[in-house]
Amino acid sequence: MQTHFSAEQLADPHVASLEKILRSCVHCGFCTATCPTYVVGRDERDSPRGRIYLIKELLETGRAPDAHDVEPLDHCLSCLSCMTTCPSGVDYRRLIDHARLEVETRYARDPLDRALRSLLVWLLPHRGRFRAAIGLAKLGRPFAPLLARLPEIGPRLEAMLRLAPARLPARDGRPGPFKAAGPKRGRVALLTGCAQSVLAPEINAAAIRVLNRAGIDAVLPKGEGCCGSLAHHMGREEAALASARANIDAWMREIDGEGLDAILVTASGCGATIKDYGAMLADDPAYAQKAARVAALAKDPSEYLLDLDLAFPAPRRLRAAYHSACSLQHGMKILDAPKKLLAAAGFTVLTPAEAHLCCGSAGVYNILQPRIAGELRDRKVRNLQRLRPDVIAAGNIGCLTQIGSTAQAPVAHLVELLDWAQGGPAPAGVTEQGQSALG
């Protein structure tokens, strides 16, 4: 792509790095075939190529984005499917991250829109606040149809209430450490995080049981919390980096103490962000080196467990439709490990059509863009249900919540299914007889 930056602009290292990314784009359009928003809307502005043109123009002119610019930028899910498809290796992630920061700092959003975004950043990364909000959602749920009629913000409020679970599981307050059942083979930290620990603490509990059976000690370091991805993808970079630094401090205490073989993140959306800490904090002299060390240790459970040669004394002979979260297949490039583990645990692994397309969850995208998110969810669920699965497996809490809101088959995290095949408890809604008749 031809660019027109001045020498003065290119003297800024950040602009120079973005200009290099822009020039790597060759206008081929391969990205349009795999971009979820382009697939459902067929609008060039809502494709990666269209957004790249827009970001290029904003950078070259230096003008502030307006409402016409912000709409297609807000529509991006950051699924990174375009980066998987791109034959030129365009680092679209850096471009869209920059654009979101520009929007956040230089564009005056509608007051209600800005208030909702601020509320989400204040609420979701904090476990206590999030748990209290879900409790309050019970009071608002009967009024959801009325709220949906409010202009602009109504559908978003309705989406928030619809996604809130009717009840929450009991808190898992065990602080650990969780010791290996037999001879010790390693030591890992688990991210407790924020939303998942409230919505589904059983996921980490299952991961700990699987790890302990394999001879791995697991710790939950004090001081860690939200990974920062929610704020990062909304352009709230100061909040995102503050979360990253807090986590890095917590994990470095363990690394410099008893040591860690890995930092396991059972929510793949968080894992993709933590693996990017090195890039996010590359310009911070106090944290750049530590961030790189942490990012190098961050792993999805599937890539770590695959090397442990797990035993499955209670294999489950069920049909498992595997949904590959965007953060796994596009963000972390992990494709086969989850499927191999499921197959080893006895499951017949099924891959849906359009497996590369996002389910529409994407952090809080299903709240901020409920129309597009709903179309993507319905498309994903149709493709999964056509397989007549007994269970739908995934590795990300956002996907499990999004798909589970309408799917007939039960949904479960990968580590829950592995734990079950080792004799652990069955995931909620899953039975040995299967659910394929629901397909």
N, C-alpha and C positions, 0 to 999 in steps of 0.2 A: 504494500500500500504506500502510495506517495504521500509524504507529509510536508508541511510548510511551517516549520518552527524557526523562530529567529535565533541568532547566536546567543542572545541574552537569555532566551528561554532555555536553551539547551545547556547553559551554564549551571542550571539547577540539576543536580544528580538525579532527583526523583523524576523530573520531567524527561530527562535524557533516557532513563530506564524505561519509561512508558512509551517514549517515541520509538525505541528499539522494538518493543512488543508490537506496536501499531504497524511498523514497517514489515513485520513478519507475516502479516495477513495478506493473502493473495486473491481475495475476493471469490474463492472457489464456490462457496455456498454449501459445502458439505455439512456444515454445522446446522443449516436450516432443517435438514432431514431428521435430526435427532433432538432438536430443541423443543421441549414440551409446549412452550407458549406459542411457538410458530406452528407446531403441529395442530393445536386446537383452534388457533385463530387465523392462520395464514396471512399475518400482517408482517411485512418485512421489517417494520420498526420493532416488532416484538421477536426478532431473531438475534442471535449473537452478532451476525454481520451488521445488522442495522444498528445495534447498540454500539458496536465498535466505531462505525462512522460517526455516530452521535458523540461519543466520548472524544474522538479525534477532533471534531469541530469545537467542542467545548475547551479542550486543551489549547488548540491553536489560537482561538480568539480570546481566551481568558475570560469570557463572559460568564455570568452566573446562570445556572440552569433555570428554565421557566417551567410552567406546568406542562407544556407540550413535551418537554424533555423528560420530566420526572416520571410520567406515566409508564413509558416502556422500561425505564430503569427499575421502577418499583415492581414491574411484572416479572423481572428475572428471579428465578428460584435459587440461583447459585448451585444448581445441580451438577454443573461442570460436565454435562454430557457432551457439550461442544468441544471440550478439550480432549475427550477420548476420541472424537471423530476427526478432529482437525489434522490434516496431513502435514501442516506447516509448523505445528507445535506452538501455536499462539497461546500465550499465557493469559487467557481471558480473565482468570481469577483476579489478577492484579489490577486489570482495567476496571472491572466492576466494583472492586473494593474502593478504588480511588474515586469512582463516580459517586458511590454512596456517601463517602465522606464529604465530597463537594456539595451534594444535595443537603446533607445534614447541616453543614456550616454556612451555606450561601443561599438556601432557598427557604422562603417563609411558607411553611405548610399551613393548611387550614387549622385553626386552633383546636378543633375536636380531634382531627387526625393526629396532630402533634401530642395532644394530651393522652390519647390512647397508646401511642408508641412509648411515651414516657412511663405510662402506667405499666406496660408490659416489661420494660427494662427494670423498673423498680420492683416488680412483683415476682416474676418467674425465676430469676436467679437466686432467690432467697427461700429456702425450704419452709420456714415458719410462715412467711407471708403467703406463699403459694398454697399451703395447706389450709390456711384460714380463708383464702379466697374461694377455694373449691367448696368449703363449707357454706359460704355465703351464696354460692351459685345455686344451691338448692332452693333458696328463696326466690331467685330471679327466674328460674326455669319455667314456671307457669306463664310468665309474661313474655317469653321469647317470641311468639308470633306477633305480638304487638310491637315489641322493640324492632323487629325486622322491618317494619314499615317506615321507620324513621329514615329520612333521606341521608345518604352517604354512610353514616356510621352505624345505622340500624343493622344491616346484614352482618357487620363485623361483631356487634354485640351478640347477635343471635348465634353466630358461629362459636363464640367463646362459651356460651351457655351449653350449646349442643356438645362441644368437645369435653366439657367438664364431666368426670365420672359421677355416677349417682352416689357412690360411696368409695371410701379409700381403704386400702389394706392397712392392717396394723403397722405401726412403726417398728422398724428393726433397729433397736438401740444398742445392739452389741458393738462395743468399740474395737474388738479384736485385741491383739493379733490372733489370726486363725492359723493354728499350727498344722503341719502336714500329718497325715494319718500314719505314715510309715517313715522310712528313711528319707531325710530331707534331700531334695534335688535342686531346690531353688527358692527364691524369695521375690515376690512381686508386690507392687502397690496397686490397689483398685481405686479408680475415681468414684467417689460417692456422688459428686455433682449436685444437681439441683432438682429438676423436674422429675427425672426417673426415680430418684430415691423416694419421692412422695407418691408417684403414680404406681410404681411397680418395684418395691424393694426386693421382691422375690427374685428379680433377675440377678442382682449381685449376690444374693444368698445362694442361688444355684451355682453361679460361677465359683464362689468360694468352696462349695462342696466338691465340685469337679477338680479344682486345683488341689485341694487338700488330699483327695484320693490319689492324685498323681504325684504326691510328695512335694508339693509346693506350698510354702508359707505365704499367707496373704495378709497385708496390713492396710489399714485405712488411715492414712496420715492425718494428723491434726492440722487444721488450718486450711485444708483444700476445700474447694466449693465449685461454683459454676465455672465452666471452662472459658466463658467469655464469648462464645460464638453468637449468642442471641444479640448482644450489643454490637458485636463486630459486623454482623450482616445488616444492621440497621444504621450503620454509620456512626455509632456512638463509640468511637475508638478509645477515648480516655477510660471509659468504664470497662471496655473489653480488655485493655492492656492491664488495668488494675487487677482484674480477675486472673489474668495470665500470670502476673508477677506473684500474686498470693499463692497460686498453685505451685509455681516454680520453687518458691521458698519452702513450701511444705515438703515437696518431693526431694529437694536438695538436702534437707535435713536427714532424710532416709538414705539417700545415695551416699552421703558423707558419713553416715552412721554405720548401720549394719549392712548397707549396700542393697541395690535392687538389680534384678536381672531384666525387669521390664516394668512398665507402667501400663496396666491393662485398662481399657476403656470400653465398657459394655454398651455404651450408646455411640454408635459409629459417627453420628453427626458431631459429637464432642471429640471423638478420636481424630477426625480429619482436621479439626481446628488445632488440637494440641500438637499434632504432627507438623503443623505450620507455625508453631511458636517461634522457631528459629528465624523465619522470614519476618514475622510480625514485630519481633524485638531486635532485629538486626542492627538498628541504629541507636539502640540503648546501650551505652558502654558498660553500665552496671549489670545488665541482664543478657546481653547478646550471647556470651559464651555459655551461661547456664541454660538459657532457652534452647540453644542448639543441643546440649546434652540431654535435656528432658525430651525434646522432640525425637531424638534418636532412640530413646528408650520406649516411647509410646507405641503401643501395639493394640490392634483389635484382638479380642480373645481367640478368634479363629486362627490367625496366623501364629499365635503362640502355642495354642493347644495342639495344632496339627503336628508339631515336632515332638510331642510328649508320648506318642504311641499309646493312646488311651485304650483301656479295656472297657467293653460294654457287655456285662454279664446278663443284662435284661434287654436285648435288642427289641426295638419296636417296629413291627411290620406294617407300617402305615404309609399312606401316600402324603408326602409333604411337598406342597408347592412353595418353592423358595423365591421370596422377593428380595432381590439384591438392592439394598439401599444405595441411593446415589452417592452418599458419602463413602461407601465401601467401594463400589465398582468404578466410580469416576474420580472421587477425591483421593482414595488410598490405593486404587488399582488392585484391590483384592477381589478376585473372581472365583477361584476354584476351592479355596480352603473351606468355606462354610459347607459347600456341597459335598466335599470329600468326608467331612466330619459327620454330616447327616447320614451319608451312605454307610459309613463305618458303624454308625449306631443302629443300623437296620432299616432305615427309612428308604422308601422309593422316592428319589428326588425328582421333582417335576419343575420344568422351567417354563414360565408363561410367555406368550407372545408379547412383543414390545417390552421385553425385560429391561431395556435401556431407559425407558421413560420414567420420570418421577411420579410418585403417587400423589404429590400435591401438598405434602406436609411441610417440609422445608422450614423447620423451626417454627416460626409463628406466621408463615405465609398463609396457612389455612385460616388464619384469623384476619389478616390484613387484606388478603385477596380471595375471599371465599368463593366467588363465582368460578374463577379459573381453577382453584384448588378442588372444588367440587367436581368439575368436569374431569380433571385428571384422576381423582379418586375413583369415580364411577368407571372410567375407562380401565384403570388398573384392576379394580375388583372384578369386572366382567372377565378380563383375561385370566385372572387367577381362578375364578369359579368354574370357568370352562374346563379346567383340568380335573374337576370333581375331587378336590383334595380332602383328606381327613383333617389336615391341619395346614395352616399357612405359617411359614417360618420366616423370620427376618432378624436383623441384628441392630435395629435402631428403634428406640421407644416412640419417636415421632411417627414412623411408618406403621408400627403396630397399632397406635392409637387411631391414625387416619384410616387405615384399611379395616381395622376392627370395628369402626363406627357403622359400617354397612355390610361387611362380609357375612355370609351365612356360616362358613367354616370358622372354627376357632383359630385364633392367632397366638403365637408363642415365640419367645426369643430363642435363638439358637442354643444358648447355654442351658435354658430350661429343658429343652428336648434332650440334650446330651446328658444332663443330670438324671432325667427320667430313665434313659436307657442304661444308666449305671445303677438303677435301683432307687433313685430319689423320688420325690413326690411328682405326680402328674401335673403339668401346667393346667391352669384354670380352663375348664371347658373341654379339655382333651380326654378322650377315653380310649382304652385298649381296642374297643370294637370299631373305633373310627367314626367319621362323620360324613363319609362320601355320599351318602344318600341325600344330603342337603344340596349337593352340587346341581 
